[in-house]
Amino acid sequence: MKMVVAIVRPEKVNSVLEALFRVQVRGLTISRVQGHGGETEHVENYRGTTVKMALSEKVRLEIGVSDGFVETTVNAIIDSARTGEVGDGKIFVMPVESVIRIRTSERDTDAVTPVMPATR
C-alpha cells in the first residue's frame, strides 16, 4: 500500500478530481496549503507598502491506494494537473505500514479503495 500525496495548483483541483474519479479513485483528503517551490517570488503593493509574496496557495491531496494502483493514480494526477509552467506541483509516493477502516475493522488492502487498477 502507498500514500500518494500531491501538491497542485488550486485552479487544477476540479480537473484532478474528475481524472481521479474516471480511474475509480474515490477516497481522498484535500487540504488548502501554502508553500514555496520553484516559482519566482513576486512583489505586491499593499496599502502603499511593498510586500514580497514568498508563499503560494496550493492544494494538497492525500490518497491511500494499493500497490497495483499507484501508477494509475499518479498518471491521472500528472495528466490533469500539468500546465507546463513552474509551480505545477509535486507528487510524493510513500509506503504505508497499515490501514484500518474504522467502520468495518477491515485491514490493509481490504481497507484501501480501490484495490484493483481501473481499466481505461
N, C-alpha and C positions, 0 to 999 in steps of 0.2 A: 504494500500500500504506500501511497505517496500523498504528500500535501503539495498541491500546486498553488503558489502564491503569485499573483500577477498584479503589477502596478501599472495602471493605464490612464490615459487622458480621460477627464470627465465626459467630454463630448463623444467618446467612443464606447461608453458603457452600454448603451442600448444595443449597438451592433454586436458587441461582445456577448451580451446576454442572449440575443437572438441566435448567434452562431453556436453557443453552448447548448441552447435548447434543441437546435437542429441535430446535434450529435448526442442527444439524450443525457446531457449533464443537468441534473435537477437540483442537487443540494450544494449550496454555496453560501458564503457570507461576504457581505460587501461593507466596506468602511470608507468614509472620506478621510483622506490623509493629506499631509503636506510633506514635501521633500525636495531634495536637490540632487540632480543628476548631471547630465551633460549640457543642460540648457545654459545659455549665456544669461548672465544677470541683466535685468533691465531696471531702469530708473523711472520712478514716477514722482510727480509733484503732488503733495497733499497739504492743503492749506498753506501754500507758499513755501513749504519745506520740501527739499529733495530727499526722497526715500529710496534706498536701494532694496529692491524686492529680490531676496535670495531664495525663497521657498516657493515652489509651485504647487497648486492644487492638483491632487491626483486621486484616483480611486483604487483601493486595494481589494482584490478578490481572493478569497481563500476557498479552495476546492479540494476535498478529500476524494481520491479515486483509487481503484485497484490498479495494480502494476500494468496490466494489459491495456489500460485506458489512458495512460499518461500521454502518449504521443497524440492521440486523437484530441485530447483536451488542449494540449499545448498548441497544436496546429490550428485549432478553431480560434484560439485567442490571437495568435500571430496574424492569421488571415483577416480577422475582423478589427484588430486594433492598430495595424500598421498604417502610418501616413507617409513614411519615408523621411520624416523630419526628426531632428534631435528632439528628445522628450517623449517619444512614443511609449517608453516604459521598459519594464523588465519582467521576466518570468523566473521564478525560483522553484525548483523541484526538490523536495526534501523527503527523506524517509519518515514513515510513521510506524512507531513501535506497536501501537494497539489502538483499536477503535471499539467503543461500546455504544450501541444505540440504547438510550435510556428507556424508551417506551417498551421495547421487547427484550432487552438484555442480549440481543444478538451481538456477536463479537467479530472483529476483524473484517474479512472480505464480505461476510453476510451483512455487516452494518454499513458498508460503503455503497453508495449509489453513484454510478452504475457499476456493475460487476463485469459485464462483457462489453467489448468495444462495439460501438454502433457501426452500422454499415451506411455508407453514403450513397 
